[in-house]
């Protein structure tokens, strides 16, 4: 072996150990970077050289930079993230709807009870101006409360619909970023450059994407990532992006999710989204919130219809007939008010079926009895009080269930994150130990270089 070979071995060793120190430094710098996967410079023996004395080693070289990345665990975490973000969305909005429908805030049930009790009081003294005024006030309180609930539910439904639109825009931004990183990874591969930083960034984007919408994805032999919807619609194919759209339908003026593909004809995929925050938002908007709006509407329609049916057959203190509630044909809860006649004068409240006998109480008593009568709301036999109570009970149950499921999935994600950290996470203690090890190795290689230099200088002295 020549002195030049010793120089070369020392130089390569210094480069290899310097590369290891650089990788360790990068690990330490990214100890708190979300999604970062720990790296390691893989050192291998350089090819031996044949000599008259046999094969002599040529030192060490960096074969590659290995990233500690478990793709199966990452895939499992992405799937779990879909469920987690969906349940977090439910928990957030069910909590808000619960505050709207909570009896302590709305007094829906107590307003119903007070309203029909006021008619019971009126039936005991049909000519009492005070009792008539109390019945009118109870009607105003009931209608105001129902309209308030309806308005707040509609506001949340509109808010959720707007977030659906924004969520689609966010998804498209992520898809374009993934496609861009695919291109950068391809160029790095072609040029023989390090691409792990790009892969880590892309993994983070996939994790964010999976929290929004259920997707499936796979990488090819060149580390290019293909992303598809769970229904098989391509979203990213290497550098190509197939965007989602949000289009309003005239039927309910709500956004539907579309896949635009590579043609001008979009495909409605709203009903094929099965998890993620986007699924939770659509389900809240179209099923849960709209369901409560529908129930409040049916409750208001039934009270309006049944009370007016009886009231319109009776006579008020002025000997004429009229409705107690204003008769409307749509958005019953949103337009639920007492009639203009009753609002103007409580004497326009009907209490008797005989204009000739204003002290008769049969109409007032019949309306009072509606408070405990069985009525059909949303195809189910119930009472008005039970219907009001069931609304608060149902949202309370939904809210508790969503919170429990959200906590359950958060615990699962925390467990998976610990598993990921054990594989991909950076341990400062371990990295510092490795840093010292390669520092000594670098110093030893530098010492070898100095030794080779001394040998070379000695050889020059002999030649003089």
C-alpha positions, 0 to 999 in steps of 0.5 A: 500500500502506498502513502497516497493510499493512506492519504486517500483512506484518511480523507475518505474517513474524514468525509464519511465521519463528517457526513455522519456528524452532519446527519446527527446535527440535522437530527438534533436540529429537527428534534421538535419538527413534526413528522421528522424521521430520524436519519442515519448515515450508513457507512460501508467498507470501501472496495478493497484494492488488489496488491501483490500482498493480496487485497488491502482495504480502502477505508470507508464510504457513505453508502446512503442516508437511511431514514427510520420510517415505518410506512405501515405505521404511517399508513395506520396513523393516517387512517386513524387521523381520518376518524379522529378529525371526523369525531373532533368535528362532531364534538365541536359542533354538537357542543355548540348545538347543545348550548343552543338547545339546552333547556336552561338557555332556550326554555323551550319546554318551559315555554310550552308548559307556560303557554298551555297553562295560560290557557288553563288559567284563562278557561277558569275566567274567560272574561279576565283581561289579565288572563288574556294578556298572560296568554298573549305574552306566553304566546309571544315568549313561545314563538320568540324562543322557537324563532331564536332556536331556528335562527341559531341553527340555520346560522350554524348550518350556513357556517358549516356549509361555508367551512365545507367550501373552505375545506375543499380549497384547503384540500386542493392546496395540499394536493398541489403541494404533494404534486410539487414535492413529487416533482422535487423528489423525482429530480433529486432521485435523477440527480443522485441528491438527498430527497428525505427532507422532501419525503418527510414534508410530503408525509406531513401533507398526507397526514393533514390531508387524511384528517380532512378526507378519506384517501388511499395512497401508494408510492412507486419504485421511484418514491412518487406518490399517487393519491386517490379518494377512497372511491378510487378517483385519482387526486394526485398522479405524480405531477398531475392534480385532479382537483375537488370542487364545491358546487351549490345545488339550487334545491337547498343552496348547499355545497356539494363536493365534486371531483373534476377529473380531467374533463369539464364534467364534474362528478358529485362524490359527496355521498362517497366521503366516509371519514375525515373532517369534511365528512363530519361537516357534511353529515352535520349540515345535511343530517344532524343540524338539518334534522333538528331544524326539521324537528323544530319546524314540525313542532312549530307547525303542529302547535300553530295548526292545532291551536288555530284549528280550535281557535278559529272556530271560537269567538273572541270578546268582540264576537268575531273569529280569528287565528291565534298564530299567524298562518304561514305555509313554509319555514314554520319555526322561522315565521312563528308569531302570534297573529296581528289581531291577538298582538294588537288586542288580547280581547281578540283571543277566542275562548268560547264557541258561542258568540252569545255566551262570552263567559263560556270556556270550551275553546280555552279549555280545548286549547289547554288540553292540547298541552297534554294531548297526543300529537304526531310529530315527524311520524311519532306519537308524542306530546308537545312537552315530550317533543321539546324535552326529547330535542334537548335529550337527543343533542345531549346524547350526541354531544357526549358520544362525540366527545367520548369517541374523540377522546378514544381516537385521541388516545389511539393516536397518542399510542401510535405516536409513541410507537412512531417516536420509538421508530422515527423519533430523535433521542437527544441522548442517543444523538449526543452519544453518536456525536461524540463517537463520530467526533473521535472517529473524525479526529482519529482520521485527521490524525491518520492524515497527519501521520501520512503527511509525516511519512511523506515528508520523511520520504522526501527527506530521504530523497534529498 
